[in-house]
Amino acid sequence: MSTFNITTTHPVAFLLVGIPGLEHLHMWISIPFCSAYTLALLGNCTLIFIIRADAALHEPMYLFLAMLAAIDLVLSSTTLPKMLAIFWFRDQEINFYACLVQMFFLHSFSIMESAVLLAMAFDRYVAICKPLHYTTILTRPLIAKIGMAAVPGALTLMTPLPFLLRSFHYCRGPMIAHCYCEHMAVVRLACGDTRFNNIYGIAVAMFIVVLDLLFVVLSYIFILRAVLQLASQEARYKAFGTCVSHIGAILSFYTPVVISSVMHRVARRAAPHVHILLANFYLLFPPMINPIIYGVKTKQIRDHILSLFRRKDV
């Protein structure tokens, strides 16, 4: 097996270690990982099916939710099958170009998810702060434009990375100390000047996370101000209740990102598996929990799911 071919500037393949230091527990770790992936597949496919089948759900909030579910399906399916192959069959080898493709899809769709969460915050802002103009502002053409803008925007930001990584010479061996091809984990194996990759990766991450999160927070400041101005307490609960699912989705996506970022800076001497488990939690938790949050808290979706079960019982 010529895993690391020195005659070319890059290896034929990399070897994904999995979770360093916990290799002996891979089989046990695979149980929650497989369960989370199964729930993510079932939950997000169910959401997409329900929203597509029910014309009453062809409203901005649900269309954005369908986008979120589709992105979560791609995000989890980009990494989890290979992770489970590592845990179950010790299939650590990944082709160099397959590694770049995995990294490209992983980071691109993470950016898309952040963009869709921002769009959903805008949807809640318009629904609560400008309810009389909701249908005229959030038209289907505008929703389509938002969706189309998120895709090329994310792809454009991530396109330089695979080409830059392909140009490097890799002299630090083929072993990636991770479960998947994360950008910085691959850069650490490269020789030469990798400063641009380091700066570009951090700049994109900070730009997307900070800017999107800033606009989300601003949206909710305006929403909170509008809710507090409502006359009755019941109206306040009802108005803010429409935001609970979205707040849950925001917390499930951004909280692991912030914790992981803080841990990398505060706890640099922590065992490698701590950082990798946090990174995996960021990939596993949102796709698994989002369908549960929206299925439980959104009446229209909950009623549709219950009606499907009732039909089976008849």
Secondary structure, 3 states (H helix, E strand, C coil): CCCCCCCCCCCCEEEECCCCCCHHHHHHHHHHHHHHHHHHHHHHHHHHHHHHHCHHHCCHHHHHHHHHHHHHHHHHHHHHHHHHHHHHHCCCEEEHHHHHHHHHHHHHHHHHHHHHHHHHHHHHHHHHHCHHHHHHHCCHHHHHHHHHHHHHHHHHHHCHHHHHHHHCCECCCCEECCCCCCHHHHHCCECCCCHHHHHHHHHHHHHHHHHHHHHHHHHHHHHHHHHHCCCCHHHHHHHHHCCHHHHHHHHHHHHHHHHHHHHHHHCCCCCHHHHHHHHHHHHHHHHHHHHHHHHHHCHHHHHHHHHHHHHHHC
